[in-house]
């Protein structure tokens, strides 16, 4: 299975309310590529904006991973 097929498969498995987030992220990636080039760096504020719709907490995920290692 190639990369595009894996992505499509994962998208098909997503809950409908998450599809809007995926579309916004894809559009954001397209804009970054068109405006700044493929290897452009993303600012801290842009990352915050992209992740603001996420329902999970990265801090909690990192903390739980650290606890698992101890």
N, C-alpha and C positions, 0 to 999 in steps of 0.2 A: 504494500500500500504506500503510495507516495504521499508527500506532505500535504498537498491540496486535498486529497481524499481523507486524510486524517482530520484536517481542519473541518471539512464539510461534515464528517461523521460526528465530531464533537459538537458542532453547531446544531445538528439535528437532535442531539440529546439534551440540549439546554431547555430550561423552562422558558416559556414564551416571554415572560417579563424581563428576561435578561437579553433578549435579542436586540432591543433598542440600544443597550450598552455596547454590544458587539458592533453594531452598525456605526455608532458614534466613534468608537475606537478606530475602526477601519477608515472612516472618513478623516479622522485626525491624522492617521498615518499617511494617507494620501496627500493631505495638505502639507505635512512636514516634508515629504519627498519633493513635492512640486515647488515649494518655497525655498527650502534650505539645502536640498540635496539628500541623498540616501543616508549618508553617514553623519548627518547633523546631530548636534547635541540638543537635548531637550532641557529647558530651564526647570528649576525647582517648582515654579508656579504652574507651569504646564503639566508637570507630573501630578501635582495636587489636583488640578482640574480634571485630568483623566481618571484619577482614582477616587474622586469625590463621590461617584455613584456606586462604588463598591460597598457591599453590605458587610464584608469581612474586615477584620482588624489585623493589619500586618504585625503590629506590636504583639498582639495576643498569639499569633502564629509563631513568631520568633521566640517568645517566652516559652511556649509549649515545646518547641523543638529543643530549646536549651535544657529544659527539665528532663526531656527524654534522654539526652546525652549524659546526664549526671547520674 
